């Protein structure tokens, strides 16, 4: 990309990916603590649960922001993301990335 400014859709998608990585990291910490069959400490469970909740909600919020910036139906996509996690998130990310790349190529050609 020749300009220093990222398209707003790509910025929101990157933030959504970071939020989902936080969710995944907290899930991994929670699952790895129960690997040996012992109970996990209450503090670790609470912190992992909070991290997973915050990461997932932030992921949905950033994906909704990306959908809004791309001119898509925000409510419909958000409901799909909530009920079909993670399928709709992946589909929306692919669609929005493709749309952003096409817009970028169109601006280069002009």
N, C-alpha and C positions, 0 to 999 in steps of 0.2 A: 504494500500500500504506500503510495507516494506521500500522502498527507500525514501529518502527525496526529490528527484527530481520528479516533475510531468511530465507526458508525454507531449510533445509539443502541441499535438492536444487538450488535456483537458485544458491546459493553455489558448489557443486561444478561446476555447468555453466559458470558464469562463469570459474572457474579453468581449466577445460578449454579454454575458448575462448582465454584468454590464452596458454596453453601452445601451442595450435595456431597462434596468430599468431606466436609465437616461432619455431616450426618453419618457417612460411611465410616469415618475414623472413630466416632463415638460408638457406633454399633460394633465395630471390631474390638474396641477396648472392653465393651460389655461382654461380648461373646468369649473373648480370650480369657476373661477372668473366671469363667465357669467351665473351662476346659477340663480341669482335673476333678470335677464333680463337687468341689467345695463351694460353699456359699461365698458370694462376693461381699465385700464390705458395703454397708448401707450408704456411706458417703460416695463411694465410687458409683454405685447404682444410680443414686440421685443425680450426680453430676453427668453421668453418661446419658441418662434419660432426658435431662434438661438440654444437653448438647444436641441430642438427636431431634428433640422437638423444635429447638430454635433453628437448627440446620434445615430441617424439612420445611418449616414454615417460611424461612427465608428463601429457600429454593422455589417454592410455589409463588412467592411474591415477586421474585426476580423474573420468573418465567412469565407471569402475568404482565409485568412491565414490558418485557420483550414483545409479547403478543400485542399489547396496546400500541407500542411504537411501530409495529409492523402493520397495524390496521386490522388486526384479526379480532374475533369475538372473545373478549377477555373472560366473561362469565362462563361461557361454554367450555373453553379450554381449561379454565381453572377447575371446574367441576370434573372434567375428564381426568385431569391430573390427580385429583384427590381420590377418585374412585377406581382408577386403573393404574395406580402407581406401580412401576415407573414407565409403563408403556407410552402413555400420552406425553410424558415429559420428553422421551427420546424422539417420538414422532414430531412434536412441536419444535424441538431443537434442530432436527434435521431440516424441517421446512423453513424455519427462520434463517438458518445458516445459508441454505441454498438461495433464499430470497435476498439476503444481504450480499452474497457473492455476485448474484446477477446484477444487483443495483451498482455494485462497485465496478463490474466490468462495463456496464452501460455508461457510467460516468467517465471511465477511461477512454472509451471509444468516442465520446462526444468532445 
